[in-house]
């Protein structure tokens, strides 16, 4: 009889443990879903920022190219007027 009592206690303990693990699993699934959503938001924000930076970089390159072209044009004009 004592063996059956011990077995019953162990089974009750295991059932309790299984219930706790199920609750923990559900909590972790909710946390995981929230983290996936947050990760998705961060990836989207990073992508948008990257796109903005690329546009700004392209504008900076265009401005620099224009300034260099104007400088070369001015130098050419000075060289032509100096050789006259």
VENZI-V825751 format. One record per pair of residues at least 4 apart in sequence whose C-alpha atoms are under 8 Angstrom apart, sorted by sequence separation. I is the first residue (numbers start at 1). J is the second residue. If there is no record, write none. Layout:
BEGIN
[[I	J] [I	J]]
END
This chain:
BEGIN
[[1	5] [2	6] [3	7] [4	8] [5	9] [6	10] [7	11] [8	12] [9	13] [10	14] [11	15] [12	16] [13	17] [14	18] [15	19] [16	20] [17	21] [18	22] [19	23] [20	24] [21	25] [22	26] [23	27] [24	28] [25	29] [26	30] [27	31] [28	32] [29	33] [30	34] [31	35] [32	36] [33	37] [34	38] [35	39] [36	40] [37	41] [38	42] [39	43] [40	44] [41	45] [42	46] [43	47] [44	48] [45	49] [46	50] [47	51] [48	52] [49	53] [50	54] [51	55] [52	56] [53	57] [54	58] [55	59] [56	60] [57	61] [58	62] [59	63] [60	64] [61	65] [62	66] [63	67] [64	68] [65	69] [66	70] [67	71] [68	72] [69	73] [70	74] [71	75] [72	76] [73	77] [74	78] [75	79] [76	80] [77	81] [78	82] [79	83] [80	84]]
END
